[in-house]
Protein backbone atom coordinates (compact mmCIF):
# COMPACT_ATOMS: atom_id res chain seq x y z
CA UNK A 1 0.00 0.00 0.00
CA UNK A 2 1.30 3.44 -0.92
CA UNK A 3 0.59 5.89 1.88
CA UNK A 4 0.66 9.68 2.09
CA UNK A 5 -0.13 11.67 5.23
CA UNK A 6 -1.33 10.13 8.50
CA UNK A 7 -3.70 7.24 7.80
CA UNK A 8 -5.64 4.86 10.02
CA UNK A 9 -6.76 1.50 8.65
CA UNK A 10 -9.01 -0.61 10.90
CA UNK A 11 -8.50 -4.22 11.90
CA UNK A 12 -9.28 -6.98 9.45
CA UNK A 13 -8.58 -4.92 6.33
CA UNK A 14 -7.70 -6.73 3.12
CA UNK A 15 -5.64 -4.69 0.67
CA UNK A 16 -4.94 -5.94 -2.85
CA UNK A 17 -2.01 -4.02 -4.28
CA UNK A 18 -1.56 -1.50 -5.70
CA UNK A 19 -3.69 0.73 -3.46
CA UNK A 20 -2.98 4.37 -2.59
CA UNK A 21 -4.28 5.91 0.65
CA UNK A 22 -4.04 9.54 1.81
CA UNK A 23 -3.09 10.99 -1.58
CA UNK A 24 -2.60 14.76 -1.17
CA UNK A 25 -5.25 17.13 -2.45
CA UNK A 26 -4.20 20.29 -4.25
CA UNK A 27 -4.43 22.14 -0.88
CA UNK A 28 -2.17 19.58 0.84
CA UNK A 29 0.52 19.06 -1.82
CA UNK A 30 3.08 21.29 -0.13
CA UNK A 31 2.44 19.93 3.37
CA UNK A 32 4.65 17.26 4.90
CA UNK A 33 2.38 16.07 7.71
CA UNK A 34 -1.37 16.16 7.10
CA UNK A 35 -4.45 14.04 7.87
CA UNK A 36 -4.68 11.17 5.42
CA UNK A 37 -7.63 8.76 5.32
CA UNK A 38 -9.39 6.97 8.17
CA UNK A 39 -10.97 3.65 7.24
CA UNK A 40 -12.93 1.44 9.65
CA UNK A 41 -12.68 -2.30 10.36
CA UNK A 42 -12.94 -5.08 7.78
CA UNK A 43 -12.37 -3.00 4.66
CA UNK A 44 -11.66 -4.63 1.31
CA UNK A 45 -9.60 -2.38 -0.95
CA UNK A 46 -9.16 -3.85 -4.42
CA UNK A 47 -6.27 -3.09 -6.75
CA UNK A 48 -6.19 0.35 -8.29
CA UNK A 49 -8.16 2.02 -5.48
CA UNK A 50 -7.00 5.58 -4.72
CA UNK A 51 -8.31 7.32 -1.59
CA UNK A 52 -7.32 10.94 -1.04
CA UNK A 53 -6.54 12.74 2.22
CA UNK A 54 -9.20 14.07 4.61
CA UNK A 55 -11.47 11.08 3.87
CA UNK A 56 -13.36 9.17 6.55
CA UNK A 57 -14.85 5.76 5.77
CA UNK A 58 -16.82 3.53 8.16
CA UNK A 59 -16.65 -0.21 8.79
CA UNK A 60 -17.17 -3.04 6.28
CA UNK A 61 -16.29 -0.90 3.25
CA UNK A 62 -15.57 -2.50 -0.13
CA UNK A 63 -14.10 -0.97 -3.25
CA UNK A 64 -14.01 -2.48 -6.72
CA UNK A 65 -10.94 -2.10 -8.92
CA UNK A 66 -9.74 1.39 -9.92
CA UNK A 67 -12.05 3.33 -7.60
CA UNK A 68 -11.23 7.00 -6.95
CA UNK A 69 -12.39 8.77 -3.77
CA UNK A 70 -11.38 12.43 -3.55
CA UNK A 71 -10.68 14.62 -0.50
CA UNK A 72 -13.11 15.75 2.23
CA UNK A 73 -15.48 12.87 1.59
CA UNK A 74 -17.31 11.02 4.38
CA UNK A 75 -18.64 7.51 3.81
CA UNK A 76 -20.72 5.51 6.30
CA UNK A 77 -20.71 1.83 7.29
CA UNK A 78 -21.38 -1.12 4.99
CA UNK A 79 -20.77 0.76 1.72
CA UNK A 80 -19.75 -0.96 -1.53
CA UNK A 81 -18.36 1.04 -4.44
CA UNK A 82 -18.08 -0.69 -7.82
CA UNK A 83 -15.22 -0.86 -10.27
CA UNK A 84 -14.08 2.42 -11.86
CA UNK A 85 -16.53 4.54 -9.85
CA UNK A 86 -15.44 8.14 -9.17
CA UNK A 87 -16.42 10.12 -6.08
CA UNK A 88 -15.24 13.71 -6.29
CA UNK A 89 -14.36 15.80 -3.23
CA UNK A 90 -16.62 17.07 -0.45
CA UNK A 91 -19.22 14.30 -0.74
CA UNK A 92 -21.26 12.61 1.96
CA UNK A 93 -22.47 9.03 1.58
CA UNK A 94 -24.59 7.29 4.23
CA UNK A 95 -24.69 3.71 5.49
CA UNK A 96 -25.37 0.57 3.42
CA UNK A 97 -25.06 2.35 0.07
CA UNK A 98 -24.34 0.44 -3.17
CA UNK A 99 -22.71 2.30 -6.05
CA UNK A 100 -22.31 0.04 -9.08
CA UNK A 101 -19.47 0.14 -11.63
CA UNK A 102 -18.68 3.38 -13.49
CA UNK A 103 -20.89 5.60 -11.30
CA UNK A 104 -19.84 9.26 -11.21
CA UNK A 105 -20.54 11.30 -8.05
CA UNK A 106 -19.61 15.02 -8.32
CA UNK A 107 -18.24 17.42 -5.75
CA UNK A 108 -20.85 18.39 -3.17
CA UNK A 109 -23.20 15.42 -3.63
CA UNK A 110 -25.13 14.19 -0.59
CA UNK A 111 -26.33 10.58 -0.58
CA UNK A 112 -28.50 9.13 2.19
CA UNK A 113 -28.68 5.65 3.70
CA UNK A 114 -29.49 2.41 1.83
CA UNK A 115 -29.27 4.08 -1.58
CA UNK A 116 -28.67 1.99 -4.71
CA UNK A 117 -27.13 3.62 -7.80
CA UNK A 118 -26.93 1.46 -10.93
CA UNK A 119 -24.00 1.14 -13.34
CA UNK A 120 -22.93 4.13 -15.40
CA UNK A 121 -25.28 6.55 -13.60
CA UNK A 122 -24.02 10.13 -13.58
CA UNK A 123 -24.77 12.81 -11.01
CA UNK A 124 -23.78 16.35 -12.04
CA UNK A 125 -23.13 19.61 -10.18
CA UNK A 126 -22.61 22.33 -12.80
CA UNK A 127 -25.65 23.49 -14.78
CA UNK A 128 -23.65 25.59 -17.25
CA UNK A 129 -20.15 24.10 -17.42
CA UNK A 130 -17.52 25.21 -17.06
CA UNK A 131 -18.93 27.48 -14.38
CA UNK A 132 -17.32 29.05 -11.32
CA UNK A 133 -16.50 26.61 -8.52
CA UNK A 134 -18.70 28.59 -6.10
CA UNK A 135 -21.77 27.82 -8.21
CA UNK A 136 -21.48 24.04 -7.99
CA UNK A 137 -24.55 22.30 -6.52
CA UNK A 138 -24.39 18.54 -6.08
CA UNK A 139 -27.58 16.47 -6.09
CA UNK A 140 -29.14 15.25 -2.84
CA UNK A 141 -30.30 11.62 -2.83
CA UNK A 142 -32.70 10.67 -0.02
CA UNK A 143 -32.67 7.49 2.07
CA UNK A 144 -33.76 4.28 0.30
CA UNK A 145 -33.73 5.87 -3.18
CA UNK A 146 -32.88 3.79 -6.25
CA UNK A 147 -31.25 5.20 -9.38
CA UNK A 148 -31.17 2.97 -12.45
CA UNK A 149 -28.37 2.30 -14.91
CA UNK A 150 -27.30 5.18 -17.19
CA UNK A 151 -29.54 7.70 -15.41
CA UNK A 152 -28.40 11.34 -15.26
CA UNK A 153 -29.24 13.58 -12.29
CA UNK A 154 -28.80 17.33 -12.91
CA UNK A 155 -27.19 19.80 -10.48
CA UNK A 156 -28.99 20.58 -7.24
CA UNK A 157 -31.77 18.07 -7.89
CA UNK A 158 -33.20 16.27 -4.85
CA UNK A 159 -34.33 12.66 -5.26
CA UNK A 160 -36.79 12.06 -2.44
CA UNK A 161 -36.79 9.29 0.12
CA UNK A 162 -37.79 5.95 -1.38
CA UNK A 163 -38.02 7.37 -4.92
CA UNK A 164 -36.95 5.39 -7.98
CA UNK A 165 -35.23 6.81 -11.07
CA UNK A 166 -35.64 4.56 -14.11
CA UNK A 167 -32.71 3.43 -16.22
CA UNK A 168 -31.69 6.08 -18.73
CA UNK A 169 -33.83 8.83 -17.17
CA UNK A 170 -32.61 12.44 -17.25
CA UNK A 171 -33.79 14.08 -14.03
CA UNK A 172 -34.06 17.87 -14.36
CA UNK A 173 -36.18 18.65 -11.27
CA UNK A 174 -36.78 17.29 -7.78
CA UNK A 175 -38.31 13.80 -7.56
CA UNK A 176 -40.97 13.61 -4.82
CA UNK A 177 -40.53 10.91 -2.16
CA UNK A 178 -41.90 7.51 -3.15
CA UNK A 179 -42.35 8.39 -6.84
CA UNK A 180 -40.90 6.94 -10.06
CA UNK A 181 -39.04 9.22 -12.49
CA UNK A 182 -39.09 7.98 -16.10
CA UNK A 183 -37.88 9.40 -19.42
CA UNK A 184 -35.85 12.33 -20.72
CA UNK A 185 -36.69 14.77 -19.33
CA UNK A 186 -38.07 12.63 -16.52
CA UNK A 187 -41.76 12.69 -15.69
CA UNK A 188 -43.15 11.38 -12.42
CA UNK A 189 -45.63 8.59 -11.79
CA UNK A 190 -46.53 6.37 -8.84
CA UNK A 191 -44.28 3.42 -8.12
CA UNK A 192 -45.61 0.15 -9.53
CA UNK A 193 -46.72 -2.52 -7.04
CA UNK A 194 -43.77 -4.40 -5.62
CA UNK A 195 -41.26 -1.61 -6.26
CA UNK A 196 -41.40 -0.21 -2.74
CA UNK A 197 -38.28 -1.16 -0.80
Secondary structure, 3 states (H helix, E strand, C coil): CEECCEEEECCCCEECCCCEEEECCHHHCCCCCCEEEEECCCCEECCCCEEECCEEECCCCEECCCCEECCCCEECCCCEECCCCEECCCCEECCCCEECCCCEECCCCEECCCCEECCCCEECCCCCCCCCHHHCCCCEECCCCEECCCCEECCCCEECCCCEECCCCEECCCECCCEEEECECCEEEECCCCCCC
